[in-house]
Amino acid sequence: MDRILRASRASGSLNLSNRSLREVPNEIYGNLEPGGGDEKWWEAVELQKLILAHNNIEVLTEDLKNLSFLTVLNLSHNKLFSLPAAVGELTALKSLDISFNSIAVIPEEIGAATSLVKLDCSNNLLKGLPCGLGRCLELSEFKASNNCIAELPEDLANCSKLLKLDVEGNKLKMLSENLMASWTKLTELNAAKNMLGNIPDGIGALSQLIRLDFHQNKISSIPSSIKGCSSLTEFYMGTNLLSSLPVEIGVLSHLGMLDLHSNQLKEYLVEACKLSLSVLDLSNNSLSGLPAEIGTMTTLRKLVLTGNPMRTLRSSLVSGPTPALLKYLRSRLSSGEEASGSPSGTIKDDQIAMATRLSMSSKELSLTGLRLSSIPPAVWQSNDIVKLDLSKNSIEELPKDLSSCSSLQALVLSSNRIKEWPGEVVASLSNLICLKLDNNPLRKIPSTGFGALTKLQILDLSGNAGSLPDPPALSSLPFLEELYLRRMQLREVPPEIPNLLQLRILDLTQNFLSAISTEFIKLTSLTELYLSDNNIAALPPELGLLESNMQVLKLDGNPLRSIRRAILDQGTKAVLKYLKNRIPDPVV
């Protein structure tokens, strides 16, 4: 113990985990007291990090207040029944982990620990939370799962910097509108396995929410305000009482995972077929059939339908591979339905005219799904168009007249027949920040293709195998925040990607990648990384250094051998933490 304490006085860090301790050694509270031998007490460092996890400690005394310089305190997996009021005197404390104990009450004094950023009190015996937590204004990650909490104190509304909230496995019956309206920076909300009867309308204020989990509650409807969750990528509503879906769910353009299993749904909305889902779980509902429009959801790679009283689909289709089912559903689109999706003559002209009129106020012109073979003049005759959506048509090239749309910021050309890079036209669109050319038969982009797109923030080239220009073409996009390269037959990551320092979302799904470079640690702004369905057998431990910002890491469909399945099943945070812990210690 003397040797360990001596080392802690030099480093400011003390790890006594897994030592079968029944109490905190008294020497810890007087850690700066001079030791024996030739130790120079005036060179000692105040204890800043104390880890006592996985012991048998039952009591923590008020002497804790002596450790006033502590920034990290980990007491998880012990036998604590209470937390002393002295925790409030740790004014420098940023991370407190008291998970997996038998604590029934957290003292109100914790509100005085105003530097607190992370608090984990999960897996205890808590029936409530102290109002004092509302004074911890820096709190950004709060985990209180698997307790007996019946309600959240309204004072938590003061914690406006909250990014992650996990209250799974409690006895919550409601989440107040006031709390929802205050947590506008939330990126993850997990309130699964509670007794919630509804989702508050205020959920629409959470525009930065990426992951939302309400599975295993008693929720009967999803409010139309869900459309405000515009960043949502994962939505879990399994095992609830849903009988219908709001049409507004169809506008969640980033949604990739939608779990609706074990509800009471009798139909799946046609409007929801607009979603770019990769996984849709509709198992164990009351569906007797499906809209044929689901067949047009080309991004869908997994559709789960078991446990439904299907009458219009053969059981072999329901339980068979998703691509076969989608192909069958597409074949069921009647000529009338196809006509409505690809109007001609007067009907088509009327739709173009109506869309043009609507664009006068919204500055957004949508001509999607009209089977246009060319871009109508109404596009460049419209004034001040900011967004132009021409997806799901049969357009082969862009006319030079489109260059006159100088105010255009977003150009969506997904699912057309464009073969040649429209370099001259896009180069003239000086305000362009979003360009989507996914699912076109695009040939190789010239090495200078991105040269004029210096303001570009979003680029989607998915499904265009072999179209990427030679390196370092992507380096000319310094402000790129979202890059989608799905189904590109890539065998290695383009080497300039780690230098795109503003990148927040990177999608490399369904390629042939076998390795990820350690250079990825440069991408400190990355919040979402999609690596599913590749040939990756191992990840560099350094990837764990991105833990603080990364919210989503998708790895399914890879032959990973270096990470246990149990860890992978725990999700992004657990995987990154595991990788971080495997980083070799620096050689002294």
Secondary structure, DSSP 8 states (H G I E B T S, - for coil): -HHHHHHHHHHSEEE--SS--SS--HHHHTTTS--STT--GGG-----EEE--SS------GGGGG-TT-SEEE--SS--S---GGGGG-TT--EEE--SS------GGGGG-TT--EEE--SS--S---GGGGG-TT--EEE--SS------GGGGG-TT--EEE--SS------HHHHHH-TT-SEEE--SS------GGGGG-TT--EEE--SS------GGGGG-TT--EEE--SS------GGGGG-TT--EEE--SS--S---SGGGGS--SEEE--SS--S---GGGGG-TT--EEE-TTS--SSS-HHHHHS-HHHHHHHHHHT--HHHHHHHS--HHHHHHHHHHHHHHHHHHSEEE-TTS--SS--THHHHSSS--EEE--SS------GGGGG-TT--EEE--SS---S--HHHHHH-TT--EEE--SS------TTTTTT-TT--EEE-TT-TT---STTGGGG-TT--EEE-TTS--SS--TTGGG-TT--EEE--SS------GGGGG-TT--EEE--SS------GGGGGGTTT--EEE-TTS---SS-HHHHTT-HHHHHHHHHHTS-----
